[in-house]
C-alpha cells in the first residue's frame, strides 16, 4: 500500500492548527484581549472631562436625577460622550434611561424594568444602537451583583454585554462590578468596574471587533447605574 506522505503531513498540520485555534478560543478572555487602564485627560470643560483608552480618546459627561416619595421612587440617568481614534473616526453617543421602584412596608421592589439606550452619530454606522436592561442571571450572579444584559448593533457586528465579575473581590456590595462582551457566544472583551479605576479589555489591535467593543465599553462606563448610586 502506497502512502501519500504529503497528504498525511498536510492533514497533521491542519489538525495542529485547528487544535491551536480551539485552545485559543477556550483561553480566558483576559488572556486573549488587551488590558487597558482608563487615563484621565483634559476635556472641553470642567463638567466634561477627557479620557484615553489606548488609541481611543474622548470626553464624557453624565448626570443623574432621583425622585423619592414614601411609596415610590425613580432614578434617571443621561450620558453624552465622544470617542475618536485613527481607525474609528469620531463617534458621538447620546444615552439615557432609568428605573422605577415601589416601597411597601420598608421593602423596595423594582416597579419598572431598567432601561438604558444609546444612539450614535458621526462616524458610527447608520444602524448603530445599544440597549441595556435587567437580566435574571444565575443565582450566584445575582448574589454577586445586580444583573444586566445588553446588545450593541454596529454595522454587521452584534456584541452582547452581560454583568460578570472580571477581577477584584467576589462581592460588589450591591454595585455592578463589571461586564463581559461576547460575539456569537465567544467572549471578546469586557469592562472591569471592580477597582480604583475602570479597566478595559479590548480585542487585539487589528481585530474587526475592537472599535465596536470600545464604543460598547465607553457606553457602559458613562452610565450612572442606579445600583451604583444607592
Beta strands, then each sheet from edge to edge (+ up, - down):
strand 1: 33-37
strand 2: 39-45
strand 3: 48-53
strand 4: 56-68
strand 5: 72-85
strand 6: 89-104
strand 7: 107-110
strand 8: 115-122
strand 9: 129-134
strand 10: 148-154
strand 11: 157-163
strand 12: 178-183
strand 13: 186-192
strand 14: 199-203
sheet 1: 1+ 14- 13+ 12- 11+ 10- 9+ 8- 6+ 5- 4+ 3- 2+
sheet 2: 1+ 14- 13+ 12- 11+ 10- 9+ 8- 6+ 7-
end
